[in-house]
């Protein structure tokens, strides 16, 4: 059961490579960088989790890991893209422009590279525990009041200055590529892109009551 936070307990945390874990895929077919997972004490994906954000390196064609009872969002960070095949559930094309695709972790899924090696951005949530919403923010200045239980703001390209307003006070952070801000409900985020190429992912997780 999730605890309700008082205003004094609301916080925003900066996440960088120092906190991330580089680890094999669940099926052993590649390598991924785990940006965040809930609960943070999970050391193996077989233990079960509520949600996870990661960036995976895809060097060859092959199967995706099986994540029962999970919903997945995926977008391309680097490379020419992939054809994602879900057997009886059809195919999807993952290409540039930071356009995410969604599919079920219950499906039997495999990928075929459209060119060389790729890197992708993954959001996974256990639908029995929570839901997730992925919104792409490009170039423009944005203010966002966090209404989800947990909000993650991840810099996918370029860099950005992010101001956070909590009961503890105001702070300013600079997000480089794949750096992130993790916030509780109620935190006010103000995002100012540093470059025209800046792209950010706003990921909102809402727990099942």
C-alpha positions as a Markdown table, in Angstrom:
| # | Residue | x | y | z |
|---|---|---|---|---|
| 1 | Unk | 0.0 | 0.0 | 0.0 |
| 2 | Unk | 1.3 | 3.4 | -1.0 |
| 3 | Unk | 1.7 | 6.1 | 1.8 |
| 4 | Unk | 0.1 | 9.5 | 1.3 |
| 5 | Unk | 2.8 | 12.2 | 1.5 |
| 6 | Unk | 2.4 | 15.4 | 3.4 |
| 7 | Unk | 3.5 | 18.7 | 1.8 |
| 8 | Unk | 6.6 | 18.6 | 3.9 |
| 9 | Unk | 7.6 | 15.2 | 2.6 |
| 10 | Unk | 7.3 | 16.0 | -1.1 |
| 11 | Unk | 10.6 | 15.8 | -2.9 |
| 12 | Unk | 12.4 | 15.9 | -6.2 |
| 13 | Unk | 15.5 | 13.8 | -6.7 |
| 14 | Unk | 18.1 | 14.2 | -9.5 |
| 15 | Unk | 19.2 | 10.8 | -11.0 |
| 16 | Unk | 22.4 | 10.4 | -13.1 |
| 17 | Unk | 24.7 | 7.7 | -14.3 |
| 18 | Unk | 26.1 | 7.3 | -10.7 |
| 19 | Unk | 22.8 | 5.8 | -9.6 |
| 20 | Unk | 22.1 | 3.7 | -12.7 |
| 21 | Unk | 22.7 | 0.0 | -13.1 |
| 22 | Unk | 24.0 | -1.6 | -16.3 |
| 23 | Unk | 22.8 | -5.2 | -16.5 |
| 24 | Unk | 21.9 | -8.0 | -18.9 |
| 25 | Unk | 18.4 | -8.2 | -20.4 |
| 26 | Unk | 15.9 | -10.4 | -18.5 |
| 27 | Unk | 16.4 | -13.0 | -21.3 |
| 28 | Unk | 20.2 | -12.5 | -21.5 |
| 29 | Unk | 20.0 | -11.3 | -25.1 |
| 30 | Unk | 21.5 | -7.9 | -24.6 |
| 31 | Unk | 22.5 | -5.1 | -22.2 |
| 32 | Unk | 20.4 | -2.4 | -20.6 |
| 33 | Unk | 20.9 | 0.6 | -18.4 |
| 34 | Unk | 18.3 | 0.8 | -15.6 |
| 35 | Unk | 17.5 | 4.4 | -14.8 |
| 36 | Unk | 15.0 | 3.7 | -12.1 |
| 37 | Unk | 12.9 | 0.8 | -10.7 |
| 38 | Unk | 10.1 | 0.6 | -8.0 |
| 39 | Unk | 10.6 | -0.6 | -5.4 |
| 40 | Unk | 14.3 | 0.4 | -5.5 |
| 41 | Unk | 15.3 | -2.6 | -3.5 |
| 42 | Unk | 14.5 | -5.0 | -6.4 |
| 43 | Unk | 17.8 | -6.6 | -7.5 |
| 44 | Unk | 16.4 | -9.1 | -9.9 |
| 45 | Unk | 13.4 | -8.7 | -12.3 |
| 46 | Unk | 12.2 | -12.1 | -11.3 |
| 47 | Unk | 11.4 | -10.7 | -7.9 |
| 48 | Unk | 8.6 | -8.6 | -9.4 |
| 49 | Unk | 8.3 | -4.8 | -9.6 |
| 50 | Unk | 5.8 | -2.0 | -10.0 |
| 51 | Unk | 7.5 | 0.0 | -12.7 |
| 52 | Unk | 10.9 | 0.4 | -14.5 |
| 53 | Unk | 12.6 | 2.9 | -16.8 |
| 54 | Unk | 15.6 | 1.8 | -18.8 |
| 55 | Unk | 17.7 | 2.3 | -22.0 |
| 56 | Unk | 18.6 | -0.8 | -23.9 |
| 57 | Unk | 21.3 | -1.5 | -26.5 |
| 58 | Unk | 20.1 | -3.7 | -29.4 |
| 59 | Unk | 22.9 | -5.1 | -31.5 |
| 60 | Unk | 21.1 | -7.8 | -33.4 |
| 61 | Unk | 17.7 | -9.3 | -34.3 |
| 62 | Unk | 16.1 | -11.3 | -31.6 |
| 63 | Unk | 13.4 | -11.9 | -29.1 |
| 64 | Unk | 12.2 | -9.4 | -26.5 |
| 65 | Unk | 12.1 | -10.4 | -22.8 |
| 66 | Unk | 8.7 | -11.7 | -21.6 |
| 67 | Unk | 7.1 | -9.4 | -18.9 |
| 68 | Unk | 3.7 | -11.0 | -17.9 |
| 69 | Unk | 1.0 | -8.6 | -16.6 |
| 70 | Unk | 3.0 | -5.6 | -17.8 |
| 71 | Unk | 2.4 | -2.8 | -20.3 |
| 72 | Unk | 5.3 | -1.4 | -22.3 |
| 73 | Unk | 6.2 | 1.9 | -24.0 |
| 74 | Unk | 9.2 | 2.0 | -26.3 |
| 75 | Unk | 10.9 | 4.7 | -28.4 |
| 76 | Unk | 14.1 | 5.0 | -30.4 |
| 77 | Unk | 17.1 | 6.9 | -29.0 |
| 78 | Unk | 19.8 | 6.0 | -31.6 |
| 79 | Unk | 20.0 | 4.0 | -34.8 |
| 80 | Unk | 17.9 | 3.3 | -37.9 |
| 81 | Unk | 15.1 | 1.7 | -36.1 |
| 82 | Unk | 13.5 | -1.7 | -35.7 |
| 83 | Unk | 10.5 | -3.8 | -37.0 |
| 84 | Unk | 8.8 | -5.0 | -33.9 |
| 85 | Unk | 6.7 | -8.2 | -34.5 |
| 86 | Unk | 4.1 | -9.5 | -32.0 |
| 87 | Unk | 3.0 | -12.7 | -33.9 |
| 88 | Unk | -0.8 | -12.7 | -34.0 |
| 89 | Unk | -0.9 | -9.1 | -32.6 |
| 90 | Unk | 0.8 | -7.7 | -35.7 |
| 91 | Unk | 3.8 | -5.5 | -36.3 |
| 92 | Unk | 5.0 | -2.1 | -35.4 |
| 93 | Unk | 7.8 | 0.1 | -36.8 |
| 94 | Unk | 10.1 | 1.8 | -34.3 |
| 95 | Unk | 11.9 | 4.8 | -36.0 |
| 96 | Unk | 13.2 | 8.2 | -35.1 |
| 97 | Unk | 11.4 | 11.5 | -34.1 |
| 98 | Unk | 10.9 | 10.1 | -30.6 |
| 99 | Unk | 7.5 | 8.6 | -31.4 |
| 100 | Unk | 6.7 | 5.9 | -28.8 |
| 101 | Unk | 4.9 | 2.6 | -29.4 |
| 102 | Unk | 2.9 | 0.7 | -26.9 |
| 103 | Unk | 2.4 | -3.1 | -26.5 |
| 104 | Unk | 1.8 | -5.8 | -23.9 |
| 105 | Unk | 4.7 | -7.5 | -22.1 |
| 106 | Unk | 2.5 | -10.7 | -22.3 |
| 107 | Unk | 3.0 | -10.9 | -26.0 |
| 108 | Unk | 5.6 | -12.9 | -27.8 |
| 109 | Unk | 7.7 | -10.1 | -29.3 |
| 110 | Unk | 10.8 | -10.0 | -31.4 |
| 111 | Unk | 12.7 | -7.3 | -33.3 |
| 112 | Unk | 14.5 | -7.0 | -36.7 |
| 113 | Unk | 17.0 | -4.2 | -37.1 |
| 114 | Unk | 16.3 | -1.8 | -40.1 |
| 115 | Unk | 20.0 | -1.0 | -40.2 |
| 116 | Unk | 22.8 | -1.1 | -37.7 |
| 117 | Unk | 22.6 | -1.3 | -33.9 |
| 118 | Unk | 20.0 | 0.7 | -32.0 |
| 119 | Unk | 19.4 | 2.1 | -28.6 |
| 120 | Unk | 15.9 | 2.4 | -27.2 |
| 121 | Unk | 14.1 | 3.9 | -24.2 |
| 122 | Unk | 11.8 | 1.6 | -22.3 |
| 123 | Unk | 9.0 | 2.2 | -19.8 |
| 124 | Unk | 7.4 | -0.9 | -18.2 |
| 125 | Unk | 4.6 | -1.0 | -15.6 |
| 126 | Unk | 2.9 | -3.9 | -13.9 |
| 127 | Unk | -0.8 | -3.3 | -14.6 |
| 128 | Unk | -1.8 | -5.0 | -11.4 |
| 129 | Unk | 0.2 | -2.4 | -9.4 |
| 130 | Unk | 0.1 | 0.8 | -11.5 |
| 131 | Unk | -0.4 | 2.5 | -14.8 |
| 132 | Unk | 2.0 | 4.7 | -16.8 |
| 133 | Unk | 1.6 | 7.6 | -19.2 |
| 134 | Unk | 4.5 | 8.7 | -21.5 |
| 135 | Unk | 4.4 | 12.2 | -22.9 |
| 136 | Unk | 7.2 | 13.6 | -25.2 |
| 137 | Unk | 8.2 | 17.3 | -24.6 |
| 138 | Unk | 10.1 | 18.9 | -27.5 |
| 139 | Unk | 11.9 | 22.3 | -27.5 |
| 140 | Unk | 9.3 | 24.5 | -25.7 |
| 141 | Unk | 9.4 | 25.7 | -22.1 |
| 142 | Unk | 6.9 | 23.8 | -20.0 |
| 143 | Unk | 5.5 | 24.0 | -16.5 |
| 144 | Unk | 4.0 | 20.8 | -15.0 |
| 145 | Unk | 2.3 | 20.2 | -11.7 |
| 146 | Unk | 2.9 | 16.6 | -10.8 |
| 147 | Unk | -0.5 | 14.9 | -10.3 |
| 148 | Unk | 0.6 | 11.3 | -10.6 |
| 149 | Unk | 2.0 | 9.3 | -7.6 |
| 150 | Unk | 5.4 | 9.4 | -9.2 |
| 151 | Unk | 6.6 | 11.5 | -12.1 |
| 152 | Unk | 9.9 | 11.0 | -13.9 |
| 153 | Unk | 11.3 | 13.7 | -16.3 |
| 154 | Unk | 14.1 | 12.2 | -18.5 |
| 155 | Unk | 16.2 | 14.1 | -20.9 |
| 156 | Unk | 16.4 | 12.1 | -24.2 |
| 157 | Unk | 18.4 | 14.5 | -26.3 |
| 158 | Unk | 20.1 | 17.9 | -25.8 |
| 159 | Unk | 19.9 | 19.3 | -22.3 |
| 160 | Unk | 17.5 | 21.3 | -20.1 |
| 161 | Unk | 17.3 | 23.4 | -17.0 |
| 162 | Unk | 14.6 | 22.1 | -14.6 |
| 163 | Unk | 13.4 | 24.1 | -11.6 |
| 164 | Unk | 11.5 | 22.2 | -8.9 |
| 165 | Unk | 9.2 | 23.7 | -6.3 |
| 166 | Unk | 8.6 | 21.6 | -3.2 |
| 167 | Unk | 7.6 | 22.4 | 0.4 |
| 168 | Unk | 11.3 | 22.2 | 1.3 |
| 169 | Unk | 12.1 | 25.0 | -1.2 |
| 170 | Unk | 13.0 | 25.7 | -4.8 |
| 171 | Unk | 15.9 | 24.0 | -6.6 |
| 172 | Unk | 17.4 | 24.2 | -10.0 |
| 173 | Unk | 18.9 | 21.2 | -11.9 |
| 174 | Unk | 20.6 | 20.8 | -15.3 |
| 175 | Unk | 19.7 | 17.7 | -17.1 |
| 176 | Unk | 22.2 | 16.2 | -19.5 |
| 177 | Unk | 21.2 | 13.3 | -21.8 |
| 178 | Unk | 19.5 | 10.5 | -19.9 |
| 179 | Unk | 19.7 | 12.4 | -16.7 |
| 180 | Unk | 16.3 | 12.4 | -14.8 |
| 181 | Unk | 14.3 | 14.1 | -12.1 |
| 182 | Unk | 12.0 | 11.9 | -10.0 |
| 183 | Unk | 9.2 | 13.7 | -8.1 |
| 184 | Unk | 6.4 | 13.0 | -5.8 |
| 185 | Unk | 2.8 | 14.2 | -6.3 |
| 186 | Unk | 2.4 | 17.9 | -5.9 |
| 187 | Unk | 5.9 | 19.0 | -7.0 |
| 188 | Unk | 5.9 | 21.9 | -9.6 |
| 189 | Unk | 8.4 | 21.4 | -12.5 |
| 190 | Unk | 9.4 | 24.2 | -14.8 |
| 191 | Unk | 11.5 | 23.0 | -17.8 |
| 192 | Unk | 13.6 | 25.3 | -20.0 |
| 193 | Unk | 15.4 | 23.6 | -22.9 |
| 194 | Unk | 19.0 | 24.7 | -23.4 |
| 195 | Unk | 19.2 | 23.7 | -27.1 |
| 196 | Unk | 16.7 | 23.5 | -30.0 |
| 197 | Unk | 17.4 | 19.7 | -30.2 |
| 198 | Unk | 16.2 | 19.1 | -26.6 |
| 199 | Unk | 13.7 | 16.3 | -26.2 |
| 200 | Unk | 12.4 | 15.1 | -22.8 |
| 201 | Unk | 10.1 | 12.2 | -21.7 |
| 202 | Unk | 7.5 | 13.0 | -19.0 |
| 203 | Unk | 6.6 | 9.6 | -17.4 |
| 204 | Unk | 3.7 | 9.5 | -14.9 |
| 205 | Unk | 3.0 | 6.5 | -12.7 |
| 206 | Unk | -0.3 | 6.1 | -10.9 |
| 207 | Unk | -0.7 | 3.3 | -8.4 |
| 208 | Unk | -3.7 | 1.0 | -8.4 |
| 209 | Unk | -5.7 | 1.8 | -5.2 |
